[in-house]
């Protein structure tokens, strides 16, 4: 098995690694040679409570299998402390998987500021804090791999998850910018939207479906995106049950108002929403050509 993709000499930080997907990621990295920081606050999937037990059990499992790991029990909102654990224990950090998450599902008409703030804090701010703490370490060593976790709810919206959806799409925006900023320093940053059995999905999916959506189908994708041989960056991938697909933006060819008025928009609307000749913009620069073309047309 000389062609096995390994992480010897690399240090991986996995947040929310006490259960579910995070645990499988941590075990995978450790089994392939990485030194792992197993982070888990040990709270409920609603973000309540804390315990050292979950992280400790995963660290023990890694060590019994001959791997190297240390536990960290901080909230991802204190991401600097998580990365500090990696630096103190292993002297570097090469891989970050921002996996930790909670749910506070509620209809928007009943949503409280607490429901909103907790979700944004753990998912979006947490991903920022951990990545930010690792960023300059990765820049200095000229190497880094970060995988952030989005969700189909963030891509498409989902009833009762306004807070979660907003955070998850925000994470994809963060991912795309970090991919651009990290390019010259060999820092690759990608985003996954996984469908897998976990403490969070078991509240919304039937048991039969959960049994076929094993975390073991998601972990290899994270593993590949975090390997030194992978050149992919800035991508968003949906995955589950062995299926993996990259997503991209599609933009209609668009319409140009013949006059700057509400009626002008109405008259151009069929072109505005027509995807027959769709384009696939990939940067902010791709916004300018159609706008400039419209300006040129206005001069005629």
C-alpha atoms as a printed R data frame, in Angstrom:
    type eleno elety resid chain resno       x      y       z
1   ATOM     1    CA   UNK     A     1   0.000  0.000   0.000
2   ATOM     2    CA   UNK     A     2   2.709  2.406  -0.992
3   ATOM     3    CA   UNK     A     3   0.213  4.756  -2.568
4   ATOM     4    CA   UNK     A     4  -1.775  5.331   0.639
5   ATOM     5    CA   UNK     A     5  -2.359  9.028   1.302
6   ATOM     6    CA   UNK     A     6  -0.826  9.751   4.695
7   ATOM     7    CA   UNK     A     7  -0.282 12.716   7.020
8   ATOM     8    CA   UNK     A     8   3.016 11.792   8.650
9   ATOM     9    CA   UNK     A     9   4.603 14.842  10.279
10  ATOM    10    CA   UNK     A    10   1.354 16.807  10.043
11  ATOM    11    CA   UNK     A    11  -0.737 18.169  12.922
12  ATOM    12    CA   UNK     A    12  -4.526 18.128  12.530
13  ATOM    13    CA   UNK     A    13  -7.031 20.074  14.629
14  ATOM    14    CA   UNK     A    14 -10.603 18.766  14.504
15  ATOM    15    CA   UNK     A    15 -13.318 20.678  16.341
16  ATOM    16    CA   UNK     A    16 -16.376 18.913  17.688
17  ATOM    17    CA   UNK     A    17 -14.415 15.652  17.487
18  ATOM    18    CA   UNK     A    18 -15.986 13.923  20.487
19  ATOM    19    CA   UNK     A    19 -18.821 12.377  18.478
20  ATOM    20    CA   UNK     A    20 -20.181 11.728  15.009
21  ATOM    21    CA   UNK     A    21 -18.378 13.092  11.992
22  ATOM    22    CA   UNK     A    22 -15.683 14.887  13.986
23  ATOM    23    CA   UNK     A    23 -14.719 11.691  15.792
24  ATOM    24    CA   UNK     A    24 -14.428  9.809  12.496
25  ATOM    25    CA   UNK     A    25 -12.244 12.586  11.046
26  ATOM    26    CA   UNK     A    26  -9.943 12.514  14.087
27  ATOM    27    CA   UNK     A    27  -9.584  8.730  13.988
28  ATOM    28    CA   UNK     A    28  -8.887  8.820  10.237
29  ATOM    29    CA   UNK     A    29  -6.129 11.440  10.491
30  ATOM    30    CA   UNK     A    30  -4.507  9.643  13.431
31  ATOM    31    CA   UNK     A    31  -4.624  6.250  11.675
32  ATOM    32    CA   UNK     A    32  -2.743  7.795   8.743
33  ATOM    33    CA   UNK     A    33   0.078  9.326  10.748
34  ATOM    34    CA   UNK     A    34  -1.142 12.768  11.829
35  ATOM    35    CA   UNK     A    35  -0.868 14.077  15.371
36  ATOM    36    CA   UNK     A    36  -4.379 15.160  16.320
37  ATOM    37    CA   UNK     A    37  -5.921 17.767  18.601
38  ATOM    38    CA   UNK     A    38  -9.337 16.402  19.526
39  ATOM    39    CA   UNK     A    39 -11.468 19.406  20.435
40  ATOM    40    CA   UNK     A    40 -14.879 19.005  22.034
41  ATOM    41    CA   UNK     A    41 -16.679 21.190  24.532
42  ATOM    42    CA   UNK     A    42 -18.742 18.174  25.537
43  ATOM    43    CA   UNK     A    43 -22.102 19.935  25.482
44  ATOM    44    CA   UNK     A    44 -25.426 18.894  23.989
45  ATOM    45    CA   UNK     A    45 -26.250 19.370  20.309
46  ATOM    46    CA   UNK     A    46 -28.273 22.414  21.403
47  ATOM    47    CA   UNK     A    47 -25.155 24.036  22.862
48  ATOM    48    CA   UNK     A    48 -25.925 23.364  26.507
49  ATOM    49    CA   UNK     A    49 -23.519 22.077  29.159
50  ATOM    50    CA   UNK     A    50 -19.886 20.979  28.950
51  ATOM    51    CA   UNK     A    51 -17.870 17.858  29.710
52  ATOM    52    CA   UNK     A    52 -14.343 16.556  29.158
53  ATOM    53    CA   UNK     A    53 -15.538 12.993  28.632
54  ATOM    54    CA   UNK     A    54 -16.233 13.031  24.898
55  ATOM    55    CA   UNK     A    55 -12.815 14.346  23.834
56  ATOM    56    CA   UNK     A    56 -10.972 12.146  26.320
57  ATOM    57    CA   UNK     A    57 -12.613  8.973  25.018
58  ATOM    58    CA   UNK     A    58 -11.548  9.731  21.437
59  ATOM    59    CA   UNK     A    59  -7.979 10.539  22.530
60  ATOM    60    CA   UNK     A    60  -7.856  7.229  24.424
61  ATOM    61    CA   UNK     A    61  -9.091  5.364  21.356
62  ATOM    62    CA   UNK     A    62  -6.418  6.982  19.179
63  ATOM    63    CA   UNK     A    63  -3.677  6.181  21.671
64  ATOM    64    CA   UNK     A    64  -4.782  2.558  22.051
65  ATOM    65    CA   UNK     A    65  -4.497  2.203  18.269
66  ATOM    66    CA   UNK     A    66  -0.927  3.515  18.407
67  ATOM    67    CA   UNK     A    67  -1.669  7.085  17.358
68  ATOM    68    CA   UNK     A    68  -0.799 10.452  18.889
69  ATOM    69    CA   UNK     A    69  -3.465 12.850  20.171
70  ATOM    70    CA   UNK     A    70  -4.275 15.415  22.834
71  ATOM    71    CA   UNK     A    71  -7.634 16.706  24.011
72  ATOM    72    CA   UNK     A    72  -8.938 20.263  24.109
73  ATOM    73    CA   UNK     A    73 -12.196 21.262  25.779
74  ATOM    74    CA   UNK     A    74 -12.589 24.906  24.741
75  ATOM    75    CA   UNK     A    75 -15.503 26.403  22.854
76  ATOM    76    CA   UNK     A    76 -14.689 27.178  19.236
77  ATOM    77    CA   UNK     A    77 -15.491 30.793  20.102
78  ATOM    78    CA   UNK     A    78 -12.145 30.614  21.924
79  ATOM    79    CA   UNK     A    79 -10.358 29.286  18.869
80  ATOM    80    CA   UNK     A    80  -7.019 30.752  19.919
81  ATOM    81    CA   UNK     A    81  -6.955 28.379  22.909
82  ATOM    82    CA   UNK     A    82  -7.595 25.389  20.641
83  ATOM    83    CA   UNK     A    83  -4.709 26.288  18.336
84  ATOM    84    CA   UNK     A    84  -2.554 27.089  21.372
85  ATOM    85    CA   UNK     A    85  -3.061 23.464  22.464
86  ATOM    86    CA   UNK     A    86  -1.727 22.283  19.079
87  ATOM    87    CA   UNK     A    87   1.307 24.577  19.227
88  ATOM    88    CA   UNK     A    88   2.177 23.647  22.825
89  ATOM    89    CA   UNK     A    89   1.812 19.917  22.190
90  ATOM    90    CA   UNK     A    90   3.200 19.590  18.660
91  ATOM    91    CA   UNK     A    91   4.774 22.909  17.620
92  ATOM    92    CA   UNK     A    92   2.698 23.485  14.472
93  ATOM    93    CA   UNK     A    93  -0.732 23.124  12.870
94  ATOM    94    CA   UNK     A    94  -1.188 21.902   9.293
95  ATOM    95    CA   UNK     A    95  -4.838 20.883   9.095
96  ATOM    96    CA   UNK     A    96  -7.973 22.455  10.549
97  ATOM    97    CA   UNK     A    97 -11.423 20.918  10.219
98  ATOM    98    CA   UNK     A    98 -14.061 23.326  11.520
99  ATOM    99    CA   UNK     A    99 -16.621 20.657  12.298
100 ATOM   100    CA   UNK     A   100 -18.162 21.757  15.620
101 ATOM   101    CA   UNK     A   101 -21.816 22.699  15.467
102 ATOM   102    CA   UNK     A   102 -25.103 22.974  17.326
103 ATOM   103    CA   UNK     A   103 -28.754 23.369  16.350
104 ATOM   104    CA   UNK     A   104 -31.492 25.665  17.658
105 ATOM   105    CA   UNK     A   105 -34.240 24.988  15.120
106 ATOM   106    CA   UNK     A   106 -37.292 27.218  15.420
107 ATOM   107    CA   UNK     A   107 -39.629 29.050  13.052
108 ATOM   108    CA   UNK     A   108 -38.466 32.589  12.309
109 ATOM   109    CA   UNK     A   109 -41.584 34.073  13.913
110 ATOM   110    CA   UNK     A   110 -40.583 32.433  17.209
111 ATOM   111    CA   UNK     A   111 -36.802 32.906  16.943
112 ATOM   112    CA   UNK     A   112 -35.115 34.738  19.816
113 ATOM   113    CA   UNK     A   113 -31.871 36.680  19.811
114 ATOM   114    CA   UNK     A   114 -30.367 33.845  21.851
115 ATOM   115    CA   UNK     A   115 -31.355 31.279  19.206
116 ATOM   116    CA   UNK     A   116 -29.693 33.457  16.574
117 ATOM   117    CA   UNK     A   117 -26.576 34.463  18.529
118 ATOM   118    CA   UNK     A   118 -25.727 30.934  19.719
119 ATOM   119    CA   UNK     A   119 -25.821 29.497  16.200
120 ATOM   120    CA   UNK     A   120 -23.904 32.365  14.591
121 ATOM   121    CA   UNK     A   121 -21.408 32.253  17.474
122 ATOM   122    CA   UNK     A   122 -20.599 28.560  17.231
123 ATOM   123    CA   UNK     A   123 -20.769 28.050  13.463
124 ATOM   124    CA   UNK     A   124 -19.670 31.290  11.818
125 ATOM   125    CA   UNK     A   125 -17.666 33.022  14.541
126 ATOM   126    CA   UNK     A   126 -16.255 29.689  15.710
127 ATOM   127    CA   UNK     A   127 -14.997 28.848  12.217
128 ATOM   128    CA   UNK     A   128 -13.479 32.327  11.991
129 ATOM   129    CA   UNK     A   129 -11.800 32.143  15.422
130 ATOM   130    CA   UNK     A   130 -10.165 28.751  14.869
131 ATOM   131    CA   UNK     A   131  -9.049 29.573  11.322
132 ATOM   132    CA   UNK     A   132  -7.815 33.011  12.372
133 ATOM   133    CA   UNK     A   133  -5.718 31.553  15.182
134 ATOM   134    CA   UNK     A   134  -4.160 29.020  12.801
135 ATOM   135    CA   UNK     A   135  -3.788 31.396   9.857
136 ATOM   136    CA   UNK     A   136  -0.467 33.084  10.626
137 ATOM   137    CA   UNK     A   137   1.047 29.776  11.751
138 ATOM   138    CA   UNK     A   138   0.143 28.328   8.360
139 ATOM   139    CA   UNK     A   139   1.378 31.432   6.533
140 ATOM   140    CA   UNK     A   140   4.726 31.288   8.333
141 ATOM   141    CA   UNK     A   141   5.252 27.617   7.527
142 ATOM   142    CA   UNK     A   142   4.003 28.043   3.933
143 ATOM   143    CA   UNK     A   143   1.470 25.262   4.268
144 ATOM   144    CA   UNK     A   144  -2.069 24.703   5.447
145 ATOM   145    CA   UNK     A   145  -5.282 22.848   4.721
146 ATOM   146    CA   UNK     A   146  -8.645 24.022   6.111
147 ATOM   147    CA   UNK     A   147 -12.026 22.389   5.627
148 ATOM   148    CA   UNK     A   148 -15.063 24.348   6.762
149 ATOM   149    CA   UNK     A   149 -18.503 22.834   7.092
150 ATOM   150    CA   UNK     A   150 -21.507 24.351   5.361
151 ATOM   151    CA   UNK     A   151 -24.887 22.690   4.880
152 ATOM   152    CA   UNK     A   152 -27.607 22.160   2.304
153 ATOM   153    CA   UNK     A   153 -29.666 24.417   4.585
154 ATOM   154    CA   UNK     A   154 -27.202 27.217   3.894
155 ATOM   155    CA   UNK     A   155 -27.171 26.603   0.156
156 ATOM   156    CA   UNK     A   156 -30.904 26.194  -0.373
157 ATOM   157    CA   UNK     A   157 -32.563 27.402   2.835
158 ATOM   158    CA   UNK     A   158 -34.589 25.157   5.143
159 ATOM   159    CA   UNK     A   159 -37.755 25.710   7.129
160 ATOM   160    CA   UNK     A   160 -37.077 26.458  10.797
161 ATOM   161    CA   UNK     A   161 -33.357 27.052  10.273
162 ATOM   162    CA   UNK     A   162 -32.951 30.753   9.455
163 ATOM   163    CA   UNK     A   163 -30.126 31.057  12.003
164 ATOM   164    CA   UNK     A   164 -28.330 27.896  10.876
165 ATOM   165    CA   UNK     A   165 -28.806 28.655   7.161
166 ATOM   166    CA   UNK     A   166 -27.385 32.177   7.523
167 ATOM   167    CA   UNK     A   167 -24.344 30.896   9.423
168 ATOM   168    CA   UNK     A   168 -23.662 28.071   6.983
169 ATOM   169    CA   UNK     A   169 -23.784 30.193   3.834
170 ATOM   170    CA   UNK     A   170 -21.632 32.762   5.637
171 ATOM   171    CA   UNK     A   171 -19.060 30.024   6.165
172 ATOM   172    CA   UNK     A   172 -18.903 29.439   2.409
173 ATOM   173    CA   UNK     A   173 -18.277 33.160   1.842
174 ATOM   174    CA   UNK     A   174 -15.475 32.999   4.422
175 ATOM   175    CA   UNK     A   175 -14.059 29.933   2.683
176 ATOM   176    CA   UNK     A   176 -13.885 31.588  -0.735
177 ATOM   177    CA   UNK     A   177 -12.048 34.644   0.551
178 ATOM   178    CA   UNK     A   178  -9.587 32.596   2.620
179 ATOM   179    CA   UNK     A   179  -8.873 30.460  -0.445
180 ATOM   180    CA   UNK     A   180  -7.852 33.587  -2.364
181 ATOM   181    CA   UNK     A   181  -5.825 35.065   0.495
182 ATOM   182    CA   UNK     A   182  -4.080 31.773   1.244
183 ATOM   183    CA   UNK     A   183  -3.161 30.862  -2.330
184 ATOM   184    CA   UNK     A   184   0.364 32.321  -2.351
185 ATOM   185    CA   UNK     A   185   1.203 30.638   0.953
186 ATOM   186    CA   UNK     A   186   0.035 27.152  -0.108
187 ATOM   187    CA   UNK     A   187  -3.012 27.301   2.160
188 ATOM   188    CA   UNK     A   188  -5.954 25.488   0.562
189 ATOM   189    CA   UNK     A   189  -9.416 26.158   1.989
190 ATOM   190    CA   UNK     A   190 -12.554 24.249   1.020
191 ATOM   191    CA   UNK     A   191 -16.109 23.790   2.213
192 ATOM   192    CA   UNK     A   192 -18.278 20.682   2.476
193 ATOM   193    CA   UNK     A   193 -22.038 20.283   2.886
194 ATOM   194    CA   UNK     A   194 -22.276 16.715   4.203
195 ATOM   195    CA   UNK     A   195 -25.321 14.532   4.670
196 ATOM   196    CA   UNK     A   196 -24.542 11.970   7.358
197 ATOM   197    CA   UNK     A   197 -25.876 10.402  10.515
198 ATOM   198    CA   UNK     A   198 -25.040 12.507  13.568
199 ATOM   199    CA   UNK     A   199 -26.539 13.792  16.801
200 ATOM   200    CA   UNK     A   200 -27.883 16.735  14.822
201 ATOM   201    CA   UNK     A   201 -29.359 14.889  11.831
202 ATOM   202    CA   UNK     A   202 -30.979 12.167  13.927
203 ATOM   203    CA   UNK     A   203 -33.490 14.786  15.086
204 ATOM   204    CA   UNK     A   204 -34.744 15.404  11.533
205 ATOM   205    CA   UNK     A   205 -34.196 12.152   9.586
206 ATOM   206    CA   UNK     A   206 -35.819  8.700   9.758
207 ATOM   207    CA   UNK     A   207 -33.728  5.917  11.303
208 ATOM   208    CA   UNK     A   208 -33.618  3.831   8.085
209 ATOM   209    CA   UNK     A   209 -32.061  6.733   6.171
210 ATOM   210    CA   UNK     A   210 -29.554  7.457   8.916
211 ATOM   211    CA   UNK     A   211 -28.287  3.880   8.787
212 ATOM   212    CA   UNK     A   212 -27.251  4.330   5.160
213 ATOM   213    CA   UNK     A   213 -25.677  7.751   5.726
214 ATOM   214    CA   UNK     A   214 -22.589  6.661   7.597
215 ATOM   215    CA   UNK     A   215 -19.945  9.272   8.573
216 ATOM   216    CA   UNK     A   216 -17.375  6.891   7.077
217 ATOM   217    CA   UNK     A   217 -18.550  8.027   3.630
218 ATOM   218    CA   UNK     A   218 -17.821 11.684   4.444
219 ATOM   219    CA   UNK     A   219 -14.438 11.342   6.140
220 ATOM   220    CA   UNK     A   220 -12.501 10.281   3.011
221 ATOM   221    CA   UNK     A   221 -13.546 13.490   1.218
222 ATOM   222    CA   UNK     A   222 -12.310 15.586   4.137
223 ATOM   223    CA   UNK     A   223  -9.150 13.490   4.140
224 ATOM   224    CA   UNK     A   224  -8.474 14.140   0.466
225 ATOM   225    CA   UNK     A   225  -9.154 17.883   0.698
226 ATOM   226    CA   UNK     A   226  -6.702 18.037   3.622
227 ATOM   227    CA   UNK     A   227  -3.916 16.094   1.929
228 ATOM   228    CA   UNK     A   228  -0.809 17.858   0.669
229 ATOM   229    CA   UNK     A   229  -1.358 16.449  -2.837
230 ATOM   230    CA   UNK     A   230  -4.778 18.089  -3.220
231 ATOM   231    CA   UNK     A   231  -4.698 21.373  -5.149
232 ATOM   232    CA   UNK     A   232  -8.430 22.135  -4.855
233 ATOM   233    CA   UNK     A   233  -9.266 25.410  -3.092
234 ATOM   234    CA   UNK     A   234 -12.321 27.606  -2.654
235 ATOM   235    CA   UNK     A   235 -14.673 24.750  -3.517
236 ATOM   236    CA   UNK     A   236 -18.068 23.783  -2.126
237 ATOM   237    CA   UNK     A   237 -18.958 20.089  -2.172
238 ATOM   238    CA   UNK     A   238 -22.200 18.283  -1.383
239 ATOM   239    CA   UNK     A   239 -21.704 14.703  -0.281
240 ATOM   240    CA   UNK     A   240 -23.297 11.690   1.345
241 ATOM   241    CA   UNK     A   241 -23.468  7.885   1.051
242 ATOM   242    CA   UNK     A   242 -20.399  7.882  -1.226
243 ATOM   243    CA   UNK     A   243 -21.726 10.550  -3.646
244 ATOM   244    CA   UNK     A   244 -19.618 13.716  -3.985
245 ATOM   245    CA   UNK     A   245 -20.376 16.730  -6.186
246 ATOM   246    CA   UNK     A   246 -18.876 20.189  -6.541
247 ATOM   247    CA   UNK     A   247 -21.287 23.115  -6.715
248 ATOM   248    CA   UNK     A   248 -20.866 26.353  -8.637
249 ATOM   249    CA   UNK     A   249 -22.837 29.532  -9.165
250 ATOM   250    CA   UNK     A   250 -25.025 29.858 -12.239
251 ATOM   251    CA   UNK     A   251 -26.082 33.274 -13.518
252 ATOM   252    CA   UNK     A   252 -28.694 34.032 -16.148
253 ATOM   253    CA   UNK     A   253 -27.475 35.922 -19.192
254 ATOM   254    CA   UNK     A   254 -29.564 38.788 -17.851
255 ATOM   255    CA   UNK     A   255 -31.603 41.618 -19.259
256 ATOM   256    CA   UNK     A   256 -30.956 45.330 -19.676
257 ATOM   257    CA   UNK     A   257 -33.594 47.935 -18.821
258 ATOM   258    CA   UNK     A   258 -34.545 50.085 -21.780
259 ATOM   259    CA   UNK     A   259 -35.403 52.822 -19.308
260 ATOM   260    CA   UNK     A   260 -34.494 53.250 -15.635
261 ATOM   261    CA   UNK     A   261 -37.945 52.673 -14.208
262 ATOM   262    CA   UNK     A   262 -40.000 49.993 -12.503
263 ATOM   263    CA   UNK     A   263 -41.680 49.391 -15.865
264 ATOM   264    CA   UNK     A   264 -38.254 49.006 -17.451
265 ATOM   265    CA   UNK     A   265 -37.488 46.174 -15.037
266 ATOM   266    CA   UNK     A   266 -40.860 44.566 -15.746
267 ATOM   267    CA   UNK     A   267 -40.245 44.668 -19.500
268 ATOM   268    CA   UNK     A   268 -36.780 43.068 -19.144
269 ATOM   269    CA   UNK     A   269 -37.858 40.464 -16.586
270 ATOM   270    CA   UNK     A   270 -38.066 37.455 -18.923
271 ATOM   271    CA   UNK     A   271 -34.382 37.974 -19.798
272 ATOM   272    CA   UNK     A   272 -33.461 38.567 -16.139
273 ATOM   273    CA   UNK     A   273 -34.677 35.078 -15.154
274 ATOM   274    CA   UNK     A   274 -33.779 33.160 -18.333
275 ATOM   275    CA   UNK     A   275 -31.018 30.578 -17.734
276 ATOM   276    CA   UNK     A   276 -30.900 29.236 -21.320
277 ATOM   277    CA   UNK     A   277 -27.454 30.786 -21.856
278 ATOM   278    CA   UNK     A   278 -26.289 30.682 -18.251
279 ATOM   279    CA   UNK     A   279 -22.839 31.803 -17.158
280 ATOM   280    CA   UNK     A   280 -20.701 30.550 -14.294
281 ATOM   281    CA   UNK     A   281 -19.057 33.492 -12.511
282 ATOM   282    CA   UNK     A   282 -16.228 32.559 -10.156
283 ATOM   283    CA   UNK     A   283 -15.002 35.890  -8.800
284 ATOM   284    CA   UNK     A   284 -16.091 39.450  -8.073
285 ATOM   285    CA   UNK     A   285 -14.364 40.457 -11.312
286 ATOM   286    CA   UNK     A   286 -16.939 38.423 -13.230
287 ATOM   287    CA   UNK     A   287 -19.597 40.909 -12.131
288 ATOM   288    CA   UNK     A   288 -18.128 43.745 -14.161
289 ATOM   289    CA   UNK     A   289 -18.370 42.592 -17.833
290 ATOM   290    CA   UNK     A   290 -22.196 42.475 -18.041
291 ATOM   291    CA   UNK     A   291 -22.490 45.763 -16.148
292 ATOM   292    CA   UNK     A   292 -19.948 47.433 -18.452
293 ATOM   293    CA   UNK     A   293 -21.753 46.012 -21.477
294 ATOM   294    CA   UNK     A   294 -24.997 47.537 -20.191
295 ATOM   295    CA   UNK     A   295 -23.255 50.916 -19.819
296 ATOM   296    CA   UNK     A   296 -21.951 50.693 -23.375
297 ATOM   297    CA   UNK     A   297 -25.416 49.810 -24.611
298 ATOM   298    CA   UNK     A   298 -26.874 52.802 -22.777
299 ATOM   299    CA   UNK     A   299 -24.503 55.085 -24.697
300 ATOM   300    CA   UNK     A   300 -25.826 53.894 -28.061
